[in-house]
Amino acid sequence: MSKNVIVNFVLFQIGWFVCVLGAAKQMPWVGVIFMLCFLAWHLSQALRAKHELILVIITVIIGGIYDFMMTSNHLLTYQSPGWGAALPAAWILALWAEFAMILNVSLRWMKKRYVIALLFGAIGGPLAYIGAARLGAVSIDALPLSYVALSVGWAIVTPLLLFLSEKLDGFKPLESTKT
């Protein structure tokens, strides 16, 4: 395991706690600032930073739509929503950006293993929200429907994002063409 993979994984874990605890303590911008620092480091490590930035933007859009559906259907309520309760909180969008930053590094091993990715998302996604709820950053409102929606949503989103990360892999060395 390379140093870059370890640092990427550790920064993601720290970022998760900074975003969640910042939201729980009514300081959501702390998580956004951390994410921007993580993003700057991440892009500086990439061979093709533009690919990674595009992946982050697409992931934030997909994640934002997913979280909008969750909140608009009263399945989740975020602390520190920022610009309104109906829109995804800035700190949750920062988490989506951080998730994008591990796809081509820490989660590279999961690429093309879509059944594993589906199971990882179906279990890991809800567990992350449960952890955030226990720390006071989110309320899971419509039990057990919220858990089902989180599990199904993450079971779809995780393989989808891993598929996109294959196309937008800023860490994969360019293959030389033989003439």
C-alpha positions, -999 to +999 in steps of 0.1 A: +000+000+000+015+033-010+019+063+012-005+083-011-033+057-004-028+059+033-027+097+034-058+098+011-077+074+034-067+093+066-076+127+051-110+113+041-116+100+076-105+133+092-127+151+067-157+131+075-154+139+112-146+176+105-177+179+083-200+160+106-188+175+139-187+210+123-224+206+113-234+193+147-217+222+164-233+247+140-200+254+122-206+237+088-180+259+070-152+242+089-159+210+069-160+229+037-127+246+044-111+213+052-125+198+020-110+226+000-076+219+016-080+182+009-090+190-027-059+212-032-037+184-019-055+157-039-052+177-072-015+183-065-010+145-063-030+136-095-013+130-128-043+147-145-059+171-120-085+181-145-100+146-146-101+145-108-117+179-106-144+169-131-150+137-111-154+157-079-179+181-096-200+152-111-200+134-078-211+166-059-240+170-085-251+134-082-247+134-044-266+167-042-295+154-062-296+122-040-295+142-008-321+167-022-344+137-028-338+124+007-345+157+024-374+167+001-391+134+009-386+140+046-363+110+051-334+131+064-330+165+081-295+181+082-282+203+109-267+235+096-285+233+062-269+266+052-290+280+023-323+264+032-337+232+045-348+220+010-313+222-005-284+199+005-262+213+032-229+227+022-211+203+046-228+172+030-218+184-004-182+187+010-185+151+020-196+141-015-165+159-028-143+140-003-159+107-013-150+115-050-114+121-039-110+085-026-125+068-056-093+067-077-070+063-047-082+045-016-111+027-033-092+019-065-092-018-055-130-018-058-131-008-095-148-033-118-160-052-087-195-039-090-211-065-067-187-056-039-193-019-046-230-025-044-227-042-011-202-017+002-226+011-007-257-007+006-240-012+040-215+016+043-237+044+032-264+039+058-237+033+085-221+067+077-255+084+081-262+066+113-228+077+126-236+113+116-269+111+133-254+098+166-230+128+164-259+152+159-253+163+123-284+146+107-318+133+118-330+101+102-367+108+101-388+081+086-377+048+100-373+022+086-380+038+052-351+061+055-327+031+060-341+014+030-337+045+009-302+051+021-292+015+014-308+013-020-295+048-030-259+040-019-261+006-036-268+024-068-245+054-064-213+036-053-209+014-084-220+043-106-193+066-092-167+039-094-177+034-131-173+071-137-140+071-118-126+046-143-134+071-171-120+101-151-090+085-135-065+113-129-041+089-111-038+062-137-006+065-157-011+072-194-005+041-214+023+046-239+014+039-275+037+016-294+043+024-330 
